[in-house]
Amino acid sequence: MGINIGKVEIIMHSSNKPLVLVADDSSSARKLIAGHLATLDCRVVEAEDGKEAVKKFKKELPDLVLMDANMPMVDGYRACQEIKKTPEGKLTPVIMVTANDSPESVDQAFDAGAQEYLTKPVHWPILQHRVRLVIEGKRARDALSEQHARMDSIFNTAADAIIVIDQQGIIESLNRAARVMFGYDKGALYGKNISCLMPEPYHSAHDGYLKQYKKTGNKHIIGVGREADGQRKDGTTFPMELAVSEVRLPGRTLYTGIIRDITERKEAQRLISYQANYDALTDLPNRALFMKKLNAAVDRPIEDDNGFSLIFIDLDRFKWVNDNLGHPAGDTLLQDSSARIKACLDDSDVVARLGGDEFTAIVHHAKTTDQAIKVANKILDALNEAFPLEGKEVYISGSLGISLYPEDASDVEALLKAADEAMYCSKRAGRNGYHLHTGESEMREKKYE
């Protein structure tokens, strides 16, 4: 099969097809993946567990590894680590494929050396796309370091953006993927400084990097993979992964940059971080993030202006709404209640949903008993207003417990216990009121029976 690229013709034989190692303890899963890889013109070698995967990797030296995480004998994480210890494995991409999508599993995969992470059930177009990107990117990197005579053909088949600059940072060549990535027409970037593709502070610092490297030989970016921001022609920016290599030619030096748009990866990381720290229903911090912020507040040096109030809030009548109006109405009540509570606080304060109908607030601007009571009354006023649910005006209330730092307690556990006990005092006293850890309380008349 021949492919014409300009005046260059590349002849592709079966031996040139990329080799993919598929490691999975399920025979049917391996066959299914192999079938999809065949559409990408790949050869496949299979392994049924992690131990066999390491053995076959050393024997076959594949271009790419698709590794199941959970396998007998040796799991995918350990197998990936063993592969990455070999000279060939350091440069071979590994895509981890697993049914476990927890943040811990993601971290474990990347810590083991995986370049990508896909969850089961596999979305086949995404798998094919990722495999194509990894393989073509690897081909481009290998070919650039070995045969500059094939630069044009590599440029036109690589999925990653490739840009070559001289010692002054002037762009000498780039591939189609680079033009598409940065939004420029063919020929528009030739002769321009590479810094035109960078927002600040990278724009101003780039020429300095090259001058410093030529003067001292200290490698700030040469030979070191890193993340940076790219800037498109329209001024918008995006996160990118950048690897720069140096090519010494007779009389001059060129620098080749291979760039990958990692917007999807960053968005996935952001989503994982959000799910780990925020409540999806109310968009408030969850218990885990609340505890981090509370510990940070307590860990600060105690100063005269460093106190704060901790307010526990339990919604009264939430169960009645769920039982009588349905769970969708209950969800709406939680969302509206959280918005009302948040509106009673300053931007520096923190309100979190602990779970169910329980909320808590770190109120930095309420450092005294009087200030805490004022905030508690604002929250009670807000919760006492009618909630429109299922075409009806529904009334609820709140039972609040208040403790002050450092007056009531100087450590997190004691502070939480004080506020929690105070909240239950409000519950026992009849609801729709607040109770301080010191014993002071105020109860209101409820607008419901």
C-alpha angles and dihedrals in degrees: 000000000000128000119197116212110174106303093337121094118195118198113210120201130184089259089061093059113113115257117225124194110213113196117187133134090223113084092200091052091052092050092047092051091046090054092055092045089055089067087061091053093249131150115226134210118187135215126185098206142012095265092054090044092059091046094050092044091058091047101041101029095210124201093232139015125213104195129190109218100215113055135138124256095017119013124225095259093056092043090052090052091051092049092049090055091065120086092240093043093059089070099034116098118233122201112198114215117193144145090229111093098172119132088242091056091048091051091046091052095051092042088055090056104264116152097201138023126210127178129219134276082058119228097221099206089053092048091049091047093050092046091049092050094047095046096045092045091052092048090051094050093047094046095048092055094045109033122022088174087075095052096117094050093047092048091055096048101040119101092202120077114256123194128177120201135178128235092280093053094254115150112243101171142355137176131244092259089059092051091049093044094052097034101241130139121243111286095010095111101043110116095015125117114260089233089078086076093055131078121216133318090025092050095061096037099050101081089045090056091055094046091048092049094049090048101044107013090232108148111226095159106353111109092356120108113220145157124251141152124267126205123217125214090261091057098253117132134217137183116258140181112230131195118180125193130186122231116194113206129176106289098356147040129233129197121214119202122196111198132191125189104232097182092120092049092049091048090051090050090048091051092049090049091048093050090049094051110026139060108242095211100051100020088230125131111276128226094277095054091041091056091050091052093044092050090048091051092050094043093061115101110272109250134164092263097036101087126109143179126248114208124189114202124194118184113232117218096016091127090052090055092048093047097043105030101027137249095287088060089047091053091049090050091053092049094048093044092051090050092050093048092048091050089059092060137070124250090255092057125088127223120184138179110235093188139288108014096332123113133174134196134203102208108195095176092055103074099150136053092251092050092048091050090051091055092045091054091050090053092047091049090051094048093046092062115097119269116216104227127165091344093309136101106241125190125209134157141206136245109212132195122192133197127171129220123251098358097063098029138351100205132062099243095050092044092052092047092050094052093043093051091047090052092053089050087059090050093051092046091062105278131256095085147073133256126196123216087240090061103258113131144163127201126196135208111263124232092218135057 
